[in-house]
Amino acid sequence: NVINLSNESFKVVDNKEEQEEKEALKELDTKLSSKITQIKKLDPEFRLTQFTNAVASAFEMIIHAFANFDHKTLKELTTKEVYDKFIGEISTIEKDGDDLQINVVAMPKNVVQDIKIQGSKIYITMDIISEQISFIKDKKGKIINGSQKDIQEVEDIWTFSRNVKSASPVWFLSKIG
C-alpha cells in the first residue's frame, strides 16, 4: 500500500490489484499482451485479472444453468447463437425424460488463448480446464452416462465477447469450441 499525503488528505492506494495485473500480463505472449493494451485503450476499466476471475464465475454459472435447464440465466450470459445450442441440448435431454447433473469441482486452468478486436467488439477466447462430476439419469433414476463418483478433467474452449460501446459491462459467451 502507498499512502499519498498530498493536500493534507490521506489517500490509500492499493497496489495489490495492479501487481496482480502485471503478473498476469507477464504470463501472456507478446501478441496477446499487445491486444490487452489495445483493449485497455477501448475500455480503460478492463483488467485481465478481473476478467479471468469473472470467466471462472461465468463458467460455473453457465454450466449450472445448463444442468438445471435454467433458460433465463443462459439467456442473460450467452449470445443468441450459443443460447440456441444450449436450448437444443436441453430439449433433447428433457424430451427423453432424463436428468442431467454436473458439478464443477475445480478449475485448474483458465487462460487467454486468443484475442480478436473487430471495431468496438472484443472477442477473448479462453482455454478452460475444469474437473467435473457429471452424469445423466434416465426416467427410472438409472445412470445412463457418466459417474456420480468419478471426477473427469474437461477442457473447454470458450469465447466471450463484449461491445465496448455498449453501456453493459457484461461479457457474453459467444462461442463454444
SVG drawing of the C-alpha trace seen along z (x, -y; Angstrom):
<svg xmlns="http://www.w3.org/2000/svg" viewBox="-40 -21 46 69">
<polyline fill="none" stroke="black" stroke-width="0.4" points="0.0,0.0 1.1,-3.5 -0.1,-6.4 -0.3,-9.7 -0.1,-12.7 -0.7,-15.4 -3.2,-18.3 -3.4,-17.3 -5.7,-14.4 -4.8,-10.8 -5.5,-8.6 -4.6,-4.9 -3.9,-3.5 -3.9,0.3 -1.3,1.6 -2.2,5.3 -4.6,5.4 -2.0,3.5 0.7,6.1 -1.6,9.0 -2.4,7.4 1.3,7.0 1.9,10.6 -1.0,11.8 0.2,9.8 3.8,11.3 2.3,14.8 0.9,13.8 2.9,13.9 3.8,10.6 1.0,10.7 -1.7,11.2 -0.1,8.6 -0.4,6.0 -4.0,7.0 -4.7,6.4 -3.1,2.9 -5.5,2.3 -8.4,3.4 -7.4,1.0 -7.4,-1.8 -11.0,-0.9 -12.0,-0.2 -9.8,-1.8 -11.5,0.1 -10.5,3.5 -8.3,5.6 -7.2,9.1 -7.2,10.5 -10.8,9.3 -11.8,10.7 -10.3,14.2 -12.0,14.3 -15.3,13.3 -14.8,16.0 -14.4,18.6 -17.6,17.4 -19.5,17.3 -18.3,20.8 -19.7,22.2 -22.9,20.2 -23.4,21.3 -22.6,25.0 -25.0,24.9 -27.7,23.2 -27.4,25.7 -27.6,28.7 -30.6,27.1 -32.3,26.2 -32.2,22.6 -33.2,20.8 -33.2,17.3 -29.6,17.4 -28.4,18.9 -30.1,16.1 -28.5,13.5 -25.0,14.8 -24.8,16.0 -25.3,14.7 -28.4,15.9 -26.4,18.5 -24.9,20.1 -28.2,19.9 -30.0,21.7 -27.4,24.5 -27.9,24.9 -31.6,24.9 -31.4,27.6 -29.3,29.8 -31.7,29.2 -34.7,30.0 -33.2,33.4 -32.5,34.3 -35.9,33.2 -37.6,35.0 -36.0,38.2 -37.1,37.5 -33.5,37.6 -31.9,35.8 -28.5,34.1 -26.2,33.5 -22.9,31.5 -20.8,30.4 -17.7,28.3 -15.2,29.5 -12.2,27.3 -10.8,25.2 -7.0,25.7 -6.6,23.8 -8.4,20.6 -6.1,18.8 -6.4,16.5 -5.8,18.4 -6.7,15.7 -8.0,12.1 -9.7,10.6 -10.7,6.9 -13.2,6.1 -14.2,2.4 -15.8,1.9 -16.3,5.6 -13.8,7.6 -13.6,11.4 -11.4,13.2 -11.0,17.0 -10.3,18.8 -8.8,22.3 -10.6,23.6 -9.8,26.9 -12.2,28.0 -12.6,31.0 -16.2,32.2 -18.5,34.9 -21.2,35.3 -23.8,37.9 -27.2,38.4 -30.0,40.4 -32.9,41.8 -36.6,41.6 -36.1,44.5 -33.1,42.9 -30.6,45.2 -27.3,43.6 -27.0,44.0 -24.0,41.8 -21.1,40.6 -20.5,41.3 -21.6,39.9 -18.2,40.5 -15.5,40.2 -14.0,36.7 -13.3,36.1 -10.9,33.4 -12.8,31.5 -11.2,29.0 -13.4,26.3 -12.5,23.5 -15.0,20.7 -15.0,17.3 -16.5,14.3 -17.4,11.1 -18.4,7.6 -19.2,4.4 -17.2,1.7 -19.7,-0.9 -22.5,0.8 -23.3,-0.6 -23.5,3.0 -20.3,4.4 -21.4,7.9 -19.2,10.3 -21.3,12.8 -20.3,16.4 -20.4,16.2 -18.8,19.4 -18.0,22.8 -15.2,24.8"/>
</svg>
